[in-house]
Every structure is written in structure tokens, then in C-alpha cells.
Amino acid sequence: MTRKKTTTLFEDSLTELEQLVNQLEQGDVSLEESLKSFERGVTLTRVCQKALQEAEQKVQILLEKNGNHSLEPFTDE
């Protein structure tokens, strides 16, 4: 999968997942529709996780090519 396609797939999946969560939080859907939305959400979550894992692998490869073999934990400070 190309980078552009992966990025678009991730962003589209995340947007759809956010919409599903908002819809479920409102509580205006039937139980059956909620279950369908939940199932779709699980699928979208897996798509997002896969895209993030691929990105992490690419970062790891780039770091190894530059001679830095370890990732440091990110801190937002």
C-alpha cells in the first residue's frame, strides 16, 4: 500500500470511528444498530492499529539505517 493510500485509509477510518462513537454516545439508536456500529468500530480500530504499526516499523527502519537502534519513549513535556 502506498503512503498516501495508507494515510488516507487511516484518516478516513479514524473519522468514521469518531462518528460512530458520537452516534453511540447519543443513545438514539436501537440495540441492533448499536451492535452493527460496534462491530464496524472494531473493524475500523483494527485498520487504524495496522496503519500505526506500519508507521512505527518504518520509523524503526529509518532509525536503524541512521545507526540509532533504539526508540525513546515520547514525553509531552
C-alpha positions as CSV (number, residue, x, y, z in Angstrom):
1,M,0.0,0.0,0.0
2,T,1.4,3.4,-0.8
3,R,2.0,6.0,1.8
4,K,-0.8,8.3,0.5
5,K,-3.3,5.5,0.4
6,T,-2.3,4.3,3.9
7,T,-2.6,7.8,5.3
8,T,-6.0,8.4,3.6
9,L,-7.2,5.0,4.8
10,F,-6.1,5.8,8.4
11,E,-7.7,9.2,8.4
12,D,-10.9,8.1,6.8
13,S,-11.2,5.2,9.2
14,L,-10.5,7.4,12.2
15,T,-13.1,9.9,11.1
16,E,-15.7,7.2,10.6
17,L,-14.8,5.7,14.0
18,E,-15.3,9.1,15.7
19,Q,-18.7,9.5,14.0
20,L,-19.7,6.0,15.2
21,V,-18.7,6.8,18.8
22,N,-20.6,10.1,18.7
23,Q,-23.7,8.3,17.4
24,L,-23.5,5.6,20.1
25,E,-22.9,8.1,22.9
26,Q,-26.1,9.9,21.9
27,G,-28.0,6.7,22.5
28,D,-30.6,7.4,19.8
29,V,-30.0,4.0,18.0
30,S,-31.6,0.6,18.5
31,L,-29.8,-2.2,20.1
32,E,-29.4,-4.0,16.8
33,E,-28.0,-0.8,15.1
34,S,-25.7,-0.3,18.1
35,L,-24.3,-3.8,17.7
36,K,-23.7,-3.2,14.0
37,S,-22.0,0.1,14.8
38,F,-19.9,-1.6,17.5
39,E,-18.8,-4.3,15.0
40,R,-17.9,-1.7,12.4
41,G,-16.0,0.2,15.1
42,V,-13.9,-2.9,15.9
43,T,-13.0,-3.3,12.2
44,L,-12.1,0.4,11.9
45,T,-10.0,0.1,15.1
46,R,-8.0,-2.8,13.6
47,V,-7.4,-0.8,10.4
48,C,-6.1,2.1,12.4
49,Q,-3.9,-0.1,14.6
50,K,-2.4,-1.8,11.5
51,A,-1.6,1.6,9.9
52,L,0.0,2.8,13.1
53,Q,2.1,-0.4,13.4
54,E,3.3,0.0,9.8
55,A,4.3,3.6,10.5
56,E,6.2,2.5,13.6
57,Q,8.0,-0.1,11.6
58,K,9.0,2.4,9.0
59,V,10.4,4.7,11.7
60,Q,12.3,1.8,13.2
61,I,13.8,1.0,9.8
62,L,14.8,4.6,9.3
63,L,16.4,4.8,12.7
64,E,18.4,1.6,12.1
65,K,19.6,2.9,8.8
66,N,20.9,6.0,10.6
67,G,22.7,3.9,13.2
68,N,20.3,4.6,16.1
69,H,18.9,1.2,17.1
70,S,16.6,2.2,19.9
71,L,13.4,4.2,20.2
72,E,12.9,6.5,23.1
73,P,9.5,6.9,24.8
74,F,7.7,10.1,23.9
75,T,7.0,12.6,26.6
76,D,4.9,15.6,26.1
77,E,7.0,17.9,28.3
